[in-house]
Amino acid sequence: MNQLSRWTLRFTMGLTLIISAQICAAGSKNILLIIADDYGADSSSLYNSTNNGASLPPTPNIVALAQSGVTFRNAYANPVCSPTRACLITGRYGFRTGVGDVVMGPGTAVLSASEFTLPDAFAANPALGYQLASFGKWHLATGPSTPSTVGGWPYFAGSIAGEITSYTNWSKVVNGSSTTRTNYATTDLVDDAAAWIQSKGTNPWFAWVAFNAPHVPLHKPPTNLCPHYTTLSGTTPDINANPRKYFEAMTEAMDTEIGRLLTSVNLTNTHVIFLGDNGTLGNVIQPPFTSTRAKGVVYEGGVRVPFVVAGPAVVSPGRTNDTPVHVVDVFSTILEMAGINVAATIPSSTTIDSQSFLPILTNTATLSRYVYVEKFGTNTPTPNAHALRGAQFKLIQFTNSTEEFYDLASDPYEATNLLSGTLSATQKANYYSLQLGLGHYSTLSQPVMTNTVKTSSLFSGTVQQNTSLFYSLWRSSDLGGLTWAPVTNALIVSNGVATITLTDTNASGAQSFYRVLAKTP
């Protein structure tokens, strides 16, 4: 992956982390996080339409939740499951946690027990009295005890791996002990979560409820859960011939059980967050997306997900909001919903990427933000890449050093790579801005410019050299806006192996600012 380093002058495009102060004391409010598996925006009637030729399952309970809350139109996850879940539980991107691909078993990257998690943050604030539990799919580390030893969950009931063998014959773990279950997995999950919630009485609680559905294996759910798909035969040949219909049946069954789960909740006193963990699988993704723009890649079809928030914090329910948000932002939002001071709780040595979206719930404004998505590792055979988007434009950088640049306002399905033609002045400014912005998302050492020299027509500076990196010099007339651009024909001279000098030989103008960008070749 083309990982860019940070620079000597902090880039002020709005990407710099600002950990919000506690917005409201909401310590008595319950919090319910619901995660759907492999459920992309293409498969939701909140985001897609049958006018596009899509086939969409009925999800009346998810739609009702949206009608009582806020639907985020530009919501993003990572393109596969484990990195999204790592972002949710740590508030940190994968390049920090090391989880950039699916956890496949021993030898693959897993979440480290040293990470500071959502349960750790609640445990650091015992006076608030919250009780916590996690139900359903874990998929962040191997071993039946890892939800506790790695995640910090005081109670866990669900499945450990990324995929259960069968929805009616699966291995269930409860606090480290495994048994074989034949109860339908989607129903079993809600049975457990609803019973636990009802047992809390008036005590505040936070429940993480992660469905396996509608992730494979595709199947026909119990008829009472999917009344619109009763004619499906459920045979293997029919599933193979019509996978989309079974995916839809599983989605309707999940929605039915979400409705039952919500009946166990006092919605006037409970924040509810519903989201998908990545895009829809390629063989069942719906138009206008194609099988090559689905789960596993950083194109919109792989990372755009349903994202709905309801509850007592929401002002003017039933609205949509276009602010770009990412699942990493759930971390700080949940803590603020609970009345936890994020800055005072997170260890000083821990960098948090999460930006609370609570202000969007309590105010109807659309905020100017940027969203980062990534995939790296070798667990699945898909192109490794990372991408950054703002309100309009999106830049993708692949590990083979190629780039793609899209105008999502006019080309929301990424059909035309703008870099294949000549960029307009506006496009070029945004392209450079996103190039620099990607520099925030790297563990590479920050290049520090020293020995600077400025004359009437020349500027030069020196940085410590890493021979495995490529360096470039950038210039701007001010520190904000879209004025940064690489210096054309800059002289870059290596002084042996220790330092490298970068020179602008045409440093004209009354005022200029410079920075150095470093990336892997």
TIMINU-493993 format. One line per field, with one value per residue: residue in one letter; x, y, z of N, C-alpha, C in turn. Coordinates in steps of 0.2 Angstrom, whole numbers. Last residue first. Layout:
residues N
aa = (A  ...)
neast = (X  ...)
nnorth = (Y  ...)
nup = (Z  ...)
caeast = (X  ...)
canorth = (Y  ...)
caup = (Z  ...)
ceast = (X  ...)
cnorth = (Y  ...)
cup = (Z  ...)
***
This chain:
residues 521
aa = (P  T  K  A  L  V  R  Y  F  S  Q  A  G  S  A  N  T  D  T  L  T  I  T  A  V  G  N  S  V  I  L  A  N  T  V  P  A  W  T  L  G  G  L  D  S  S  R  W  L  S  Y  F  L  S  T  N  Q  Q  V  T  G  S  F  L  S  S  T  K  V  T  N  T  M  V  P  Q  S  L  T  S  Y  H  G  L  G  L  Q  L  S  Y  Y  N  A  K  Q  T  A  S  L  T  G  S  L  L  N  T  A  E  Y  P  D  S  A  L  D  Y  F  E  E  T  S  N  T  F  Q  I  L  K  F  Q  A  G  R  L  A  H  A  N  P  T  P  T  N  T  G  F  K  E  V  Y  V  Y  R  S  L  T  A  T  N  T  L  I  P  L  F  S  Q  S  D  I  T  T  S  S  P  I  T  A  A  V  N  I  G  A  M  E  L  I  T  S  F  V  D  V  V  H  V  P  T  D  N  T  R  G  P  S  V  V  A  P  G  A  V  V  F  P  V  R  V  G  G  E  Y  V  V  G  K  A  R  T  S  T  F  P  P  Q  I  V  N  G  L  T  G  N  D  G  L  F  I  V  H  T  N  T  L  N  V  S  T  L  L  R  G  I  E  T  D  M  A  E  T  M  A  E  F  Y  K  R  P  N  A  N  I  D  P  T  T  G  S  L  T  T  Y  H  P  C  L  N  T  P  P  K  H  L  P  V  H  P  A  N  F  A  V  W  A  F  W  P  N  T  G  K  S  Q  I  W  A  A  A  D  D  V  L  D  T  T  A  Y  N  T  R  T  T  S  S  G  N  V  V  K  S  W  N  T  Y  S  T  I  E  G  A  I  S  G  A  F  Y  P  W  G  G  V  T  S  P  T  S  P  G  T  A  L  H  W  K  G  F  S  A  L  Q  Y  G  L  A  P  N  A  A  F  A  D  P  L  T  F  E  S  A  S  L  V  A  T  G  P  G  M  V  V  D  G  V  G  T  R  F  G  Y  R  G  T  I  L  C  A  R  T  P  S  C  V  P  N  A  Y  A  N  R  F  T  V  G  S  Q  A  L  A  V  I  N  P  T  P  P  L  S  A  G  N  N  T  S  N  Y  L  S  S  S  D  A  G  Y  D  D  A  I  I  L  L  I  N  K  S  G  A  A  C  I  Q  A  S  I  I  L  T  L  G  M  T  F  R  L  T  W  R  S  L  Q  N  M)
neast = (37  29  32  32  33  36  31  30  23  26  24  26  36  46  56  61  68  66  74  79  91  92  104  111  117  121  111  101  90  79  72  56  47  34  29  12  1  -12  -24  -37  -37  -21  -10  -4  2  13  21  31  42  44  52  50  59  70  79  75  84  79  79  81  77  76  71  74  73  78  80  81  84  84  88  74  59  55  43  37  37  22  9  -5  -14  -11  -9  -21  -20  -12  -22  -32  -26  -24  -38  -42  -35  -40  -54  -52  -45  -48  -37  -38  -40  -38  -42  -55  -63  -80  -88  -93  -105  -107  -103  -105  -100  -88  -76  -61  -46  -34  -17  -4  5  0  -9  -18  -29  -42  -51  -66  -76  -86  -82  -70  -61  -48  -42  -31  -28  -26  -37  -39  -39  -36  -24  -14  -16  -29  -39  -49  -55  -60  -68  -70  -83  -93  -110  -126  -137  -146  -141  -139  -133  -121  -115  -112  -101  -84  -71  -57  -44  -33  -18  -12  -6  -16  -31  -47  -53  -53  -59  -72  -82  -98  -111  -115  -112  -99  -97  -103  -94  -82  -86  -91  -81  -78  -88  -89  -98  -101  -117  -131  -145  -163  -176  -183  -182  -177  -163  -159  -157  -165  -165  -155  -146  -140  -133  -128  -112  -99  -89  -91  -97  -86  -70  -62  -67  -75  -91  -90  -87  -89  -103  -109  -123  -136  -139  -133  -124  -122  -109  -102  -109  -110  -98  -99  -108  -121  -130  -139  -141  -151  -152  -166  -178  -188  -187  -184  -185  -191  -194  -181  -182  -192  -185  -175  -182  -185  -172  -169  -178  -174  -161  -165  -171  -160  -153  -162  -161  -148  -146  -152  -144  -140  -153  -157  -148  -151  -168  -177  -188  -199  -211  -209  -205  -212  -210  -198  -202  -209  -200  -183  -173  -164  -147  -129  -118  -116  -125  -135  -132  -125  -127  -122  -124  -119  -127  -126  -137  -143  -156  -169  -167  -160  -167  -169  -156  -156  -167  -162  -150  -156  -165  -156  -149  -158  -162  -151  -149  -161  -154  -143  -126  -114  -103  -90  -86  -83  -96  -102  -103  -109  -108  -123  -135  -142  -134  -118  -105  -102  -88  -78  -80  -88  -104  -111  -110  -101  -97  -87  -75  -62  -56  -47  -54  -67  -66  -57  -61  -60  -50  -45  -53  -64  -77  -91  -109  -118  -116  -110  -113  -113  -119  -114  -112  -104  -93  -83  -75  -67  -77  -78  -66  -66  -77  -69  -52  -35  -25  -18  -23  -26  -34  -23  -17  -14  -10  -26  -39  -43  -50  -48  -37  -31  -26  -17  -21  -17  -23  -36  -40  -50  -60  -62  -73  -74  -62  -64  -75  -68  -59  -68  -75  -71  -70  -76  -90  -99  -112  -120  -133  -139  -154  -160  -176  -188  -186  -177  -185  -193  -183  -181  -194  -196  -189  -190  -176  -175  -167  -164  -167  -169  -181  -179  -166  -157  -158  -168  -168  -152  -142  -132  -126  -124  -121  -112  -122  -126  -127  -132  -131  -139  -139  -148  -145  -139  -129  -127  -123  -116  -103  -86  -77  -70  -54  -50  -37  -37  -45  -46  -35  -21  -7  7  23  29  19  17  18  7  8  2  4)
nnorth = (17  25  42  59  76  91  108  126  141  158  175  181  173  159  148  138  127  119  104  93  82  69  59  46  41  55  65  66  78  85  99  99  98  106  102  98  110  118  124  123  128  134  141  147  143  129  114  99  86  69  53  36  24  17  25  39  53  68  83  100  112  128  139  154  167  174  160  150  134  123  113  101  93  77  65  53  36  27  23  33  44  56  56  58  72  73  68  77  88  84  83  96  102  95  100  113  113  96  84  74  56  47  52  50  35  32  26  27  29  43  55  68  66  59  59  49  41  30  24  12  5  -7  -5  10  23  34  48  57  72  77  78  65  50  39  22  8  -9  -25  -34  -51  -64  -63  -61  -52  -34  -21  -8  6  23  38  54  70  83  95  91  97  100  97  90  79  71  78  76  62  57  58  50  40  38  39  33  31  37  40  31  39  47  61  60  56  55  47  47  38  45  45  31  32  40  34  22  26  30  18  19  36  48  63  70  70  63  62  60  56  68  81  74  61  56  45  37  30  29  19  14  3  7  6  -4  -9  1  10  1  -7  -25  -33  -33  -25  -23  -34  -36  -19  -7  -2  -20  -29  -45  -58  -60  -52  -46  -29  -21  -22  -21  -9  -4  5  10  18  23  23  28  25  12  -1  -17  -27  -24  -26  -39  -40  -33  -42  -52  -46  -45  -58  -61  -53  -59  -71  -68  -62  -74  -81  -73  -74  -87  -97  -109  -112  -115  -126  -136  -137  -130  -121  -117  -103  -98  -88  -75  -67  -71  -76  -81  -92  -101  -101  -98  -106  -100  -97  -96  -79  -66  -57  -65  -64  -49  -43  -31  -25  -15  -7  0  5  -3  -7  -23  -32  -42  -38  -40  -54  -57  -51  -59  -72  -71  -66  -78  -87  -82  -84  -98  -110  -123  -131  -130  -136  -126  -119  -106  -92  -86  -97  -101  -113  -120  -126  -128  -119  -112  -119  -114  -96  -86  -81  -88  -87  -83  -81  -71  -64  -51  -42  -40  -38  -43  -52  -60  -60  -65  -76  -89  -97  -92  -78  -62  -57  -63  -63  -63  -63  -50  -44  -32  -22  -9  6  15  26  22  16  19  9  1  8  6  -8  -9  -3  -5  -4  -18  -29  -40  -36  -45  -53  -59  -77  -88  -96  -87  -76  -61  -51  -36  -28  -25  -16  -4  5  2  2  15  15  11  -2  -7  -3  -8  -21  -22  -19  -30  -41  -39  -28  -14  -4  8  23  34  44  45  40  44  45  40  35  30  20  11  7  0  -11  -16  -19  -24  -34  -34  -30  -29  -16  -8  5  4  -1  8  11  15  9  -4  -11  -16  -6  -5  -23  -34  -43  -42  -29  -25  -13  -7  2  9  19  33  39  48  59  75  79  81  81  86  76  76  78  74  81  84  97  101  105  97  104  103  90  76  58  47  35  20  11  -6)
nup = (-13  1  4  10  8  16  13  13  8  3  -2  -14  -27  -31  -32  -41  -36  -21  -16  -3  2  14  23  23  12  2  0  -14  -20  -30  -36  -45  -55  -46  -31  -28  -19  -10  -10  -4  14  22  22  6  -6  -5  -11  -8  -14  -10  -9  -5  4  8  14  22  28  35  25  21  9  0  -13  -23  -25  -14  -3  11  18  32  41  40  42  46  42  54  49  46  48  42  37  33  19  14  11  0  -9  -7  -13  -26  -30  -28  -38  -50  -50  -52  -65  -72  -79  -92  -89  -79  -68  -66  -70  -70  -61  -48  -44  -44  -52  -46  -34  -34  -45  -41  -46  -42  -45  -42  -34  -30  -19  -23  -18  -22  -18  -21  -19  -10  4  3  5  2  3  0  -4  -12  -21  -14  -8  10  18  18  20  19  16  21  21  28  26  32  33  38  42  42  56  66  81  88  78  76  88  88  81  86  78  81  82  95  102  118  129  138  137  138  147  144  131  134  147  146  143  133  122  122  118  106  99  99  91  79  70  63  53  47  37  29  30  26  33  35  48  58  71  78  86  97  109  111  94  81  66  53  39  26  18  6  2  -10  -18  -19  -17  -10  -8  -1  -9  -25  -39  -46  -48  -47  -43  -43  -43  -28  -24  -25  -27  -19  -3  1  12  31  41  44  59  71  87  99  116  126  131  122  120  130  122  117  104  97  95  85  75  73  67  55  50  48  38  28  25  21  9  2  0  -8  -19  -23  -28  -37  -39  -26  -21  -29  -25  -11  -7  -4  -11  -8  -4  6  7  15  28  37  49  46  40  44  29  18  15  13  27  22  31  35  50  62  72  86  98  113  125  140  152  169  177  178  171  166  159  147  141  141  133  121  118  117  106  96  94  90  78  70  72  78  87  89  95  105  115  125  136  136  137  126  109  98  82  74  65  58  50  49  52  52  51  59  76  87  92  109  122  136  148  149  136  131  120  126  135  130  117  120  123  111  98  88  85  79  79  84  83  98  110  125  138  153  163  171  182  183  190  182  170  165  159  147  141  140  130  119  123  119  115  120  113  96  83  72  56  56  64  66  56  49  50  35  37  46  61  67  73  63  51  55  67  82  91  95  90  76  71  72  63  51  50  49  36  22  19  33  30  30  24  18  24  39  46  62  68  65  52  55  61  50  43  51  50  37  24  10  -1  -19  -33  -45  -55  -51  -45  -32  -24  -9  4  10  6  4  -4  -5  7  13  24  30  45  56  72  84  100  112  128  140  150  160  156  148  147  131  127  131  117  104  98  82  71  55  45  41  35  39  42  50  43  41  39  38  23  15  8  -4  0)
caeast = (37  33  28  36  28  38  31  32  23  25  24  28  30  44  52  57  72  62  75  74  89  91  99  109  112  123  117  103  97  79  78  60  54  36  33  19  3  -6  -19  -35  -39  -28  -10  -7  2  6  21  25  42  42  51  50  54  64  80  74  82  82  76  84  77  78  70  76  71  72  82  76  87  80  93  79  63  56  49  36  40  28  13  1  -16  -12  -3  -19  -24  -9  -16  -33  -28  -19  -34  -45  -34  -33  -52  -55  -42  -49  -40  -35  -40  -37  -35  -53  -57  -75  -87  -86  -104  -107  -101  -108  -106  -94  -81  -68  -49  -40  -22  -9  6  4  -2  -17  -22  -40  -45  -63  -71  -87  -89  -73  -66  -50  -45  -34  -29  -25  -32  -42  -35  -40  -29  -14  -15  -22  -39  -43  -56  -54  -69  -67  -78  -88  -103  -122  -132  -148  -142  -142  -140  -126  -117  -117  -106  -91  -74  -64  -46  -39  -21  -16  -2  -13  -24  -42  -53  -50  -52  -67  -77  -91  -109  -115  -119  -102  -94  -106  -101  -82  -82  -96  -84  -73  -89  -86  -96  -97  -111  -125  -139  -157  -172  -185  -181  -180  -167  -160  -152  -167  -165  -162  -146  -146  -131  -133  -116  -105  -88  -88  -101  -92  -75  -63  -64  -68  -87  -93  -87  -82  -99  -108  -116  -131  -138  -138  -125  -129  -114  -102  -105  -114  -103  -96  -101  -119  -126  -139  -136  -150  -149  -161  -172  -187  -184  -187  -181  -188  -199  -183  -177  -193  -192  -173  -180  -191  -177  -165  -178  -180  -162  -161  -175  -166  -150  -160  -168  -150  -143  -155  -146  -135  -149  -161  -148  -145  -163  -172  -188  -192  -211  -211  -201  -212  -216  -198  -197  -213  -205  -190  -175  -171  -152  -136  -121  -117  -119  -136  -135  -122  -130  -119  -128  -117  -127  -124  -133  -141  -149  -168  -172  -156  -165  -175  -159  -151  -167  -168  -150  -150  -167  -161  -145  -155  -167  -153  -144  -159  -158  -147  -133  -117  -108  -93  -88  -78  -91  -105  -98  -110  -104  -117  -130  -146  -138  -125  -106  -105  -94  -82  -77  -81  -100  -111  -114  -102  -102  -89  -82  -64  -61  -45  -47  -66  -71  -55  -61  -67  -50  -47  -47  -58  -72  -85  -102  -117  -120  -109  -113  -111  -118  -116  -116  -109  -98  -88  -80  -64  -74  -84  -68  -61  -78  -75  -58  -40  -29  -16  -26  -21  -34  -29  -17  -17  -6  -19  -36  -44  -46  -52  -41  -33  -31  -14  -22  -14  -15  -33  -40  -44  -60  -56  -72  -79  -63  -59  -76  -73  -56  -64  -78  -72  -73  -71  -86  -94  -109  -113  -132  -133  -151  -156  -170  -188  -191  -175  -180  -196  -186  -176  -192  -200  -186  -194  -181  -174  -172  -162  -167  -162  -180  -181  -172  -157  -152  -166  -173  -157  -147  -136  -131  -122  -127  -112  -116  -128  -123  -134  -127  -139  -136  -146  -147  -144  -127  -133  -123  -121  -108  -93  -78  -75  -58  -52  -42  -34  -44  -51  -41  -27  -12  1  17  32  23  14  20  11  7  6  0)
canorth = (17  19  36  53  70  85  102  120  136  151  170  185  175  166  150  144  132  123  111  95  89  71  64  49  37  48  66  62  76  80  95  100  98  103  107  96  106  114  127  118  128  131  134  148  150  132  121  102  93  74  59  41  29  13  23  32  49  62  78  93  110  121  137  147  162  177  166  154  140  127  116  105  97  84  68  60  41  29  23  29  37  56  55  51  69  75  65  70  89  85  77  91  105  95  93  111  116  104  87  80  62  45  53  56  38  36  23  26  22  40  48  66  70  55  64  50  47  31  28  15  12  -7  -7  3  21  27  45  51  68  76  79  71  54  44  27  13  -2  -21  -29  -45  -62  -64  -67  -57  -41  -24  -16  3  16  34  47  65  78  94  93  93  102  95  96  84  69  77  83  65  60  57  57  41  41  38  38  28  34  46  32  35  40  59  62  52  60  46  52  35  44  51  34  27  42  40  22  24  35  20  15  29  45  57  70  68  67  60  64  54  62  80  80  63  61  51  37  33  30  22  17  6  3  10  0  -13  -5  11  4  -1  -19  -35  -34  -28  -17  -32  -40  -25  -10  -1  -14  -27  -37  -56  -64  -50  -51  -35  -21  -21  -21  -15  -3  0  11  12  25  19  29  32  16  5  -11  -28  -24  -19  -37  -43  -31  -35  -53  -49  -39  -54  -65  -52  -52  -71  -71  -58  -68  -83  -74  -68  -85  -91  -105  -111  -110  -119  -133  -134  -136  -122  -124  -105  -103  -95  -80  -65  -73  -73  -76  -87  -98  -103  -97  -104  -105  -95  -100  -86  -69  -62  -64  -68  -54  -44  -37  -26  -22  -7  -6  6  -2  0  -18  -27  -44  -37  -33  -51  -59  -49  -52  -71  -74  -61  -72  -88  -82  -77  -94  -105  -117  -132  -127  -136  -131  -121  -113  -97  -85  -93  -100  -107  -120  -122  -133  -123  -108  -120  -119  -103  -89  -77  -87  -84  -87  -81  -77  -65  -57  -46  -41  -35  -38  -47  -58  -58  -59  -70  -84  -96  -95  -85  -66  -52  -63  -60  -64  -65  -56  -44  -39  -23  -17  2  9  27  26  12  23  14  -1  8  12  -5  -12  0  -6  -1  -13  -23  -39  -37  -39  -53  -54  -71  -85  -95  -92  -83  -65  -55  -41  -25  -29  -21  -10  6  3  -5  12  16  18  2  -8  -1  0  -19  -24  -15  -23  -40  -39  -34  -19  -7  3  19  30  43  43  43  39  49  42  38  35  26  13  11  7  -6  -14  -14  -23  -30  -37  -28  -33  -20  -15  3  8  -6  8  9  18  16  1  -8  -21  -8  0  -16  -31  -43  -45  -34  -25  -19  -8  -4  9  13  30  35  42  54  69  79  85  78  86  80  72  82  71  81  77  95  101  108  98  100  107  95  81  65  49  42  23  18  0)
caup = (-20  -2  3  9  8  12  16  11  13  2  3  -8  -23  -32  -26  -43  -39  -26  -18  -8  1  7  22  29  15  4  2  -9  -20  -24  -36  -39  -57  -52  -34  -28  -25  -10  -14  -9  7  21  25  12  -4  -5  -9  -9  -10  -14  -6  -11  3  5  7  22  22  36  29  22  15  0  -6  -21  -30  -18  -6  7  15  27  37  44  38  49  40  51  53  44  54  41  39  40  24  15  17  6  -9  -5  -6  -22  -30  -24  -32  -48  -49  -46  -59  -71  -73  -90  -93  -86  -69  -68  -67  -74  -68  -49  -44  -38  -54  -53  -35  -32  -42  -44  -43  -46  -42  -46  -35  -36  -18  -23  -20  -21  -21  -18  -22  -17  2  6  2  6  0  4  -6  -6  -22  -17  -14  4  19  13  22  18  16  20  21  26  28  27  36  33  44  39  51  59  77  92  80  70  86  92  77  88  79  81  76  93  97  113  124  134  139  134  148  150  132  130  145  147  148  140  124  124  125  111  100  103  97  83  74  68  58  47  43  29  33  21  34  32  43  52  69  71  85  90  107  114  102  84  73  56  45  30  22  8  9  -5  -17  -15  -21  -7  -12  -2  -3  -20  -34  -45  -43  -50  -42  -49  -47  -33  -24  -23  -31  -26  -7  0  7  24  43  41  53  66  81  95  109  123  135  124  115  131  124  123  108  99  99  92  78  75  74  59  51  52  44  31  28  27  14  4  4  -1  -16  -21  -22  -35  -45  -30  -18  -30  -32  -13  -9  1  -9  -9  -9  8  3  8  25  30  49  50  36  46  36  19  16  11  21  20  28  30  44  57  68  80  95  106  122  133  149  162  177  177  175  168  166  151  142  145  139  124  120  122  113  99  96  96  83  71  75  72  87  83  95  99  115  119  135  135  142  131  115  102  89  75  68  63  55  47  47  56  47  54  69  87  88  102  120  129  146  155  137  138  119  121  136  137  118  117  128  114  104  89  88  80  73  87  80  91  108  118  135  146  163  165  183  179  194  185  173  168  165  152  143  144  137  122  119  123  113  122  120  101  88  76  61  53  59  68  61  46  54  39  33  40  58  63  76  70  51  55  60  78  88  97  97  81  71  76  70  53  51  55  42  25  14  29  34  27  29  16  17  36  41  57  69  71  53  52  65  56  40  50  57  40  31  15  3  -12  -30  -39  -57  -53  -51  -38  -27  -16  0  13  2  8  -2  -11  5  10  22  23  42  51  67  80  94  108  121  137  143  162  159  146  152  136  124  133  124  107  102  87  76  62  46  45  30  42  37  51  45  46  37  40  30  15  14  -4  0)
ceast = (31  32  32  31  33  34  33  31  25  26  23  28  31  37  50  53  68  66  69  74  84  88  98  103  108  117  120  110  99  86  78  66  58  44  36  23  10  -5  -12  -29  -37  -30  -16  -8  -1  7  14  25  35  41  49  48  55  58  75  74  81  80  80  80  79  78  72  74  72  69  76  80  82  84  89  83  68  61  49  42  39  31  21  5  -10  -13  -4  -13  -23  -13  -12  -27  -29  -20  -28  -41  -37  -32  -45  -53  -45  -45  -42  -40  -37  -38  -33  -46  -55  -69  -81  -85  -97  -105  -101  -107  -110  -101  -87  -72  -56  -43  -28  -14  2  6  3  -10  -21  -33  -44  -57  -68  -82  -91  -80  -68  -55  -47  -37  -31  -25  -32  -37  -39  -37  -34  -19  -15  -21  -32  -44  -50  -57  -63  -68  -75  -83  -99  -115  -129  -143  -143  -143  -143  -133  -122  -119  -112  -96  -82  -67  -54  -41  -28  -19  -6  -8  -20  -35  -48  -50  -49  -60  -72  -86  -102  -113  -120  -109  -98  -103  -104  -90  -84  -92  -89  -76  -84  -88  -93  -96  -107  -118  -134  -151  -166  -181  -185  -179  -170  -165  -154  -162  -166  -161  -153  -145  -137  -131  -122  -110  -94  -88  -98  -96  -81  -67  -66  -64  -80  -89  -92  -82  -92  -104  -115  -124  -139  -136  -129  -129  -121  -107  -107  -109  -106  -101  -96  -111  -124  -134  -137  -146  -148  -159  -166  -181  -184  -184  -185  -185  -197  -189  -179  -188  -193  -180  -177  -188  -182  -169  -174  -181  -168  -161  -171  -170  -155  -157  -167  -157  -146  -152  -149  -138  -144  -157  -151  -145  -157  -167  -183  -192  -204  -211  -203  -208  -216  -204  -197  -208  -208  -195  -181  -172  -159  -141  -128  -115  -120  -130  -134  -125  -125  -122  -126  -120  -124  -123  -131  -137  -147  -161  -170  -161  -161  -173  -164  -154  -162  -168  -156  -150  -162  -164  -150  -151  -163  -158  -147  -155  -156  -153  -137  -124  -111  -98  -92  -79  -85  -99  -102  -105  -106  -114  -124  -142  -142  -128  -113  -106  -96  -88  -81  -79  -93  -106  -114  -106  -102  -93  -83  -71  -63  -50  -44  -59  -69  -60  -59  -67  -57  -46  -49  -52  -67  -80  -97  -110  -118  -112  -112  -111  -117  -115  -118  -114  -104  -94  -85  -68  -70  -81  -74  -63  -73  -77  -64  -47  -34  -20  -23  -25  -30  -29  -24  -17  -8  -15  -29  -42  -48  -48  -45  -36  -34  -19  -19  -15  -12  -25  -36  -44  -53  -56  -66  -77  -68  -59  -70  -75  -62  -61  -73  -73  -74  -73  -80  -91  -104  -110  -125  -132  -145  -153  -167  -181  -191  -180  -178  -191  -189  -178  -186  -198  -190  -190  -185  -179  -171  -169  -165  -161  -174  -181  -173  -164  -153  -161  -172  -161  -153  -142  -135  -128  -125  -118  -117  -122  -125  -130  -129  -136  -136  -143  -144  -147  -132  -131  -128  -120  -114  -98  -85  -75  -63  -57  -44  -39  -40  -51  -47  -33  -18  -4  11  27  25  20  16  12  11  4  4)
cnorth = (13  19  31  47  64  79  96  114  130  147  163  180  178  167  157  146  138  128  113  102  90  78  65  54  41  44  59  63  72  77  91  96  100  104  103  101  104  110  123  121  122  130  131  141  152  139  124  110  96  81  64  48  33  17  19  29  42  57  72  89  102  119  129  145  155  172  169  160  143  133  120  109  102  88  75  63  48  35  25  29  32  48  55  50  62  72  66  66  82  85  78  85  99  97  92  104  114  106  94  83  68  50  50  57  44  38  26  23  21  32  44  59  68  59  60  56  49  37  29  19  15  0  -7  2  14  26  38  49  62  71  77  72  60  48  33  19  2  -13  -25  -39  -56  -61  -68  -63  -46  -31  -17  -5  12  27  43  58  74  89  91  95  96  97  94  90  74  75  83  72  62  61  56  48  42  41  35  34  31  43  37  36  36  51  60  54  56  52  51  41  41  50  40  30  38  42  28  23  33  25  16  25  38  54  63  68  65  65  60  58  61  74  80  69  65  57  44  33  33  23  21  8  6  5  4  -10  -10  5  5  4  -13  -30  -36  -29  -19  -26  -39  -29  -17  -4  -8  -21  -35  -48  -63  -54  -50  -40  -28  -21  -21  -15  -10  1  5  14  18  22  25  33  23  10  -5  -22  -25  -19  -30  -41  -33  -32  -47  -49  -41  -48  -61  -55  -50  -64  -71  -61  -64  -78  -76  -68  -79  -88  -98  -107  -108  -114  -126  -132  -133  -128  -125  -112  -105  -100  -87  -70  -71  -74  -72  -81  -92  -98  -100  -103  -102  -101  -98  -90  -76  -65  -57  -66  -58  -50  -38  -32  -21  -14  -4  1  0  2  -11  -22  -38  -39  -33  -44  -56  -51  -49  -63  -72  -64  -67  -82  -83  -77  -87  -99  -112  -127  -129  -134  -131  -126  -114  -104  -90  -92  -95  -107  -113  -122  -130  -129  -113  -116  -120  -108  -96  -80  -82  -83  -84  -85  -76  -71  -57  -52  -45  -36  -34  -41  -53  -55  -56  -64  -77  -91  -93  -87  -73  -56  -58  -58  -60  -65  -57  -51  -38  -31  -18  -5  5  21  27  16  20  20  4  6  13  2  -9  -3  -3  -1  -10  -17  -32  -36  -41  -47  -54  -66  -79  -93  -91  -88  -72  -59  -46  -30  -25  -26  -16  -1  4  -4  6  12  20  9  -4  -2  1  -11  -21  -16  -18  -33  -37  -34  -26  -12  1  14  24  40  42  41  43  43  46  40  38  31  20  14  11  1  -9  -12  -18  -30  -32  -31  -32  -24  -19  -4  7  -2  2  9  16  19  8  -3  -18  -13  -2  -12  -24  -39  -46  -36  -31  -19  -14  -4  2  13  24  31  37  48  65  74  85  83  83  80  77  78  77  79  76  87  98  107  100  102  103  100  86  70  56  44  30  21  6)
cup = (-23  -10  0  8  6  13  12  15  10  8  1  -2  -17  -28  -26  -38  -42  -29  -23  -10  -5  7  15  28  21  6  6  -7  -14  -25  -30  -39  -51  -53  -40  -33  -25  -17  -14  -13  3  14  25  15  3  -4  -9  -7  -13  -10  -12  -8  -3  3  4  15  24  31  30  26  15  8  -6  -14  -29  -23  -10  4  11  25  31  39  42  44  43  48  50  48  52  47  37  42  31  19  18  12  -2  -4  -3  -15  -26  -24  -27  -41  -46  -45  -53  -65  -74  -84  -90  -91  -76  -70  -70  -69  -72  -56  -47  -38  -47  -55  -41  -33  -41  -41  -46  -42  -46  -42  -40  -38  -24  -22  -18  -23  -18  -22  -18  -20  -5  4  6  2  5  1  0  -8  -15  -17  -18  -2  14  14  16  21  15  19  19  27  24  30  31  36  38  40  48  54  70  88  84  72  80  90  81  83  80  82  76  87  95  108  118  128  135  136  144  151  139  131  141  144  150  145  131  125  127  118  105  104  102  90  79  72  64  53  42  36  32  23  29  33  40  46  62  68  78  90  100  112  104  91  75  63  48  37  24  12  11  2  -11  -13  -17  -11  -9  -5  -5  -14  -28  -41  -42  -46  -45  -48  -42  -37  -30  -23  -30  -29  -15  -4  6  19  36  41  50  61  77  89  105  116  132  128  117  126  125  126  116  104  102  97  84  78  77  66  56  54  50  37  31  30  21  10  7  3  -9  -17  -19  -29  -43  -37  -23  -27  -33  -20  -11  -1  -4  -7  -11  2  5  4  17  26  42  50  40  43  38  26  17  13  20  26  27  27  42  50  63  76  88  103  115  130  142  159  170  177  173  172  169  158  147  147  144  131  123  124  118  106  99  99  90  77  75  75  81  82  88  99  107  119  129  134  142  137  120  108  92  82  69  66  59  52  45  50  51  51  65  80  88  98  113  127  138  153  144  140  126  120  132  137  125  118  126  120  108  96  88  83  73  81  83  89  100  116  128  144  155  166  177  179  190  189  176  171  169  159  148  146  142  129  123  120  118  120  123  108  94  80  65  59  56  63  63  51  52  43  38  35  52  60  73  74  58  54  60  72  85  96  100  88  77  76  75  61  53  56  48  33  17  24  30  32  26  22  15  29  38  53  63  73  60  52  62  60  46  47  56  46  35  22  8  -7  -22  -37  -51  -56  -55  -45  -32  -18  -7  8  5  4  2  -10  -1  9  19  20  34  47  62  74  90  102  118  130  142  156  161  150  151  141  129  131  125  114  106  92  81  67  53  46  34  38  40  46  45  48  42  38  32  23  14  2  0)
***
